[in-house]
Amino acid sequence: MKFLGVDFGWTSGASGLCCLSSVQQHLTIDSFNLLLDPGEIVTWVGQLLPEESIGLVAVDAPTIIPNKTGTRLPDRLTHKYFGKYHAGCYPANLNRPFAPRTTQLGFDLETLGFAHAPEIDAQKPGRYQIEVFPHPAMVRLFNLDRIIKYKKGKLGDRRQELLRLVGLIETVLTTLEPQLTLNHLWDDLIKPIMAAKGSELKEIEDRIDALVCAYVGAYWWYWGQAKNQTLGDRLSGYIIVPAPVTMGDQQS
């Protein structure tokens, strides 16, 4: 089973991509990538998960937007449950300039056979797609009081916050079930952080976000509703968020 994470560029710019492979309860990083064109992303997905293969694509973008104005149900729910952590998401409607681009990605994935999965039978083989949002996922997985602010601010502050995220990935996701195994691809990705300039740091951030997306996808597939929460539904749009992680969830 493969899990693809897509940190999608909503309006322009490159999208961070990550592919994880699972064997039983272990996850391994197969690849990282950066692609500019949405069509290239769909091709990348098709190459890694050709027809009849099983896998899940987890996208950080509103791929279902039924409302012409206002705010989607899942967006409102992120503010309800995660506003105090500063992890509410940006409101989406069909009048937003990004809407054609993000919803088209969802349609293209459906054409490849990836069905939306706001509900899932844990560990059932299939071809699925879900919407995810890294900030509330990190709040839950890492038991945070506030989001990790590596996206905005001064370069030095962003760098330190990104290093904090790296440390949490290395100490927490490697102890949960499914268990992430870090390899040379991870080492190569994070090695330049201290010397990275603004655009270079952004490219690293995007691929780390894609890893988080892929991990949330794997966590959803592995545990289903037992250890996850669906904010919204298939009609209104939805975001999959892990349930709060406890000490008992971590392996020694």
C-alpha positions in Angstrom: 0.0 0.0 0.0 1.3 3.4 -0.9 0.3 6.8 0.6 0.9 9.9 -1.4 1.0 13.3 0.2 0.3 16.4 -1.8 0.9 19.9 -0.3 -0.9 21.5 -3.2 -0.1 25.0 -4.6 -3.6 26.4 -4.4 -3.1 29.3 -6.9 0.5 29.0 -8.2 3.9 27.8 -7.2 5.2 24.3 -6.8 3.5 21.6 -4.8 5.4 19.5 -2.4 5.0 15.7 -2.8 5.9 12.7 -0.8 5.4 8.9 -1.3 5.3 6.5 1.7 5.1 2.7 1.3 3.8 0.5 4.0 4.7 -3.1 5.0 2.4 -4.2 7.9 2.6 -1.3 10.5 5.9 0.2 9.1 6.1 3.2 6.7 9.1 4.0 4.6 9.8 7.1 2.6 10.0 6.2 -1.1 10.4 9.7 -2.6 10.0 13.5 -2.3 9.3 15.8 -5.2 8.3 19.3 -6.2 6.1 19.9 -9.2 4.7 23.1 -10.6 1.9 22.0 -13.0 -1.3 20.2 -11.6 -1.2 18.0 -14.7 2.3 16.8 -13.7 1.0 16.0 -10.2 -1.8 13.8 -11.7 0.8 12.1 -13.9 3.1 11.5 -10.9 0.2 9.9 -9.0 -0.6 7.7 -12.0 2.9 6.6 -12.3 3.3 5.7 -8.6 -0.2 4.2 -8.4 -1.1 2.8 -11.8 -4.5 1.4 -12.5 -5.5 -1.6 -10.3 -2.8 -0.8 -7.7 -3.9 0.2 -4.2 -3.1 3.4 -2.4 -4.4 6.6 -0.9 -3.7 10.2 -1.9 -3.9 12.8 0.9 -4.3 16.4 -0.4 -3.8 19.6 1.5 -6.4 21.6 -0.6 -10.2 21.9 -0.8 -11.0 19.4 -3.5 -14.7 19.5 -2.7 -16.3 22.9 -2.7 -20.1 22.9 -3.0 -20.8 26.4 -1.8 -20.8 29.4 -4.1 -20.2 31.9 -1.3 -19.3 31.8 2.4 -17.5 29.0 4.1 -17.5 25.3 3.8 -18.7 23.1 6.8 -15.2 21.6 7.3 -13.6 25.0 7.3 -16.0 26.2 10.1 -15.3 23.0 12.0 -11.5 23.6 12.0 -12.1 26.9 13.6 -14.5 25.4 16.1 -12.1 22.6 17.2 -8.8 24.2 16.5 -9.2 28.0 16.5 -7.7 28.2 20.0 -4.5 26.5 18.5 -4.5 29.1 15.6 -5.1 26.1 13.3 -8.4 27.1 11.6 -8.2 26.8 7.8 -8.7 29.4 5.1 -12.4 29.6 3.9 -13.2 28.1 0.6 -16.0 28.8 -1.8 -16.5 28.6 -5.6 -15.8 32.4 -6.0 -12.3 32.1 -4.7 -9.7 32.2 -7.4 -8.1 28.9 -6.3 -11.4 26.9 -6.5 -11.2 25.7 -10.2 -7.6 24.5 -9.6 -8.2 22.7 -6.3 -11.5 21.1 -7.3 -10.1 20.0 -10.7 -7.4 18.0 -8.9 -10.1 16.1 -7.0 -12.0 15.4 -10.2 -8.7 14.2 -11.9 -8.0 11.9 -9.0 -11.5 10.5 -9.3 -10.9 9.8 -13.0 -7.9 7.8 -11.9 -10.2 5.7 -9.7 -9.4 7.4 -6.3 -12.8 7.6 -4.5 -13.3 10.2 -1.8 -13.1 8.5 1.6 -14.7 10.6 4.4 -15.5 7.2 5.9 -13.3 4.1 5.6 -13.0 0.5 6.7 -9.7 0.4 8.5 -7.0 -1.4 6.4 -9.3 -2.3 3.5 -7.4 -2.3 0.2 -8.6 0.3 -2.3 -7.9 3.5 -4.2 -8.8 6.5 -2.0 -8.4 10.2 -1.8 -8.9 12.5 1.2 -8.5 16.1 2.1 -6.1 16.8 5.0 -4.8 19.9 6.7 -1.3 19.6 8.4 -1.8 22.3 11.1 -4.6 20.6 13.1 -3.1 17.2 12.3 0.2 18.3 14.0 -1.8 19.7 17.0 -3.2 16.3 17.5 -0.3 14.1 16.6 2.3 16.2 18.6 0.0 17.3 21.4 0.7 21.0 20.7 -0.7 24.1 22.6 -0.3 26.2 19.4 0.6 25.5 15.8 4.3 25.4 14.8 4.8 28.8 13.1 7.3 27.8 10.3 5.2 29.4 7.5 5.4 33.1 8.2 7.7 35.6 10.0 11.4 36.3 9.9 13.6 33.8 8.2 15.5 32.9 11.3 12.3 32.3 13.3 10.9 30.2 10.5 14.0 28.1 10.4 13.9 27.4 14.1 10.3 26.5 14.0 10.9 24.2 11.1 13.7 22.5 13.0 11.2 22.1 15.9 8.8 20.3 13.5 11.7 18.1 12.2 12.4 17.1 15.8 8.8 16.2 16.5 8.6 14.1 13.3 11.8 12.3 14.3 10.7 11.6 17.9 6.9 11.1 17.6 6.0 9.7 14.1 8.8 7.1 14.5 7.1 5.8 17.7 3.4 5.7 16.6 1.5 2.9 14.8 1.9 2.9 11.9 5.6 3.7 12.5 7.5 6.0 10.2 11.0 4.9 9.3 13.3 7.7 8.3 16.0 7.1 5.7 18.6 8.9 3.6 15.9 10.7 1.7 14.8 12.4 4.9 18.4 13.2 5.8 19.1 14.8 2.4 15.9 16.9 2.7 16.6 18.4 6.1 20.4 18.8 5.8 20.2 22.2 4.0 17.8 23.8 6.5 20.4 25.9 8.4 21.8 27.4 5.2 18.6 27.7 3.2 17.4 31.1 2.0 13.7 32.1 1.8 12.7 30.2 -1.4 14.9 27.3 -0.6 13.4 27.0 2.9 9.9 27.2 1.4 10.7 24.2 -0.9 11.8 22.2 2.1 8.7 23.2 4.1 6.5 22.1 1.2 8.0 18.6 1.1 7.9 18.2 4.9 4.2 19.2 4.7 3.7 16.6 2.0 5.2 14.0 4.4 2.8 15.0 7.1 -0.1 14.7 4.6 1.0 11.2 3.5 1.4 10.1 7.2 -2.1 11.4 8.0 -3.4 9.4 5.0 -1.7 6.3 6.3 -3.0 6.9 9.8 -6.5 7.2 8.5 -6.3 4.1 6.4 -4.7 2.1 9.3 -7.1 3.1 12.1 -10.1 4.5 10.4 -12.7 6.2 12.6 -11.2 4.5 15.7 -8.4 7.1 16.0 -9.4 9.8 13.6 -12.1 12.5 13.1 -13.9 13.5 9.9 -14.7 17.2 9.9 -17.6 17.5 7.4 -18.9 15.0 4.9 -18.8 14.0 1.2 -21.5 16.5 0.2 -20.2 19.5 2.1 -16.5 18.7 1.9 -14.4 17.2 4.6 -11.0 17.2 6.3 -9.5 14.1 8.0 -7.8 14.9 11.3 -6.2 12.3 13.7 -7.7 12.0 17.1 -5.6 13.2 20.1 -2.5 11.0 20.5 -2.0 9.6 24.0 1.1 8.0 25.7 -0.4 4.6 25.1 -0.3 5.2 21.4 3.5 5.4 21.4 5.7 2.4 21.1 8.8 2.0 23.1 
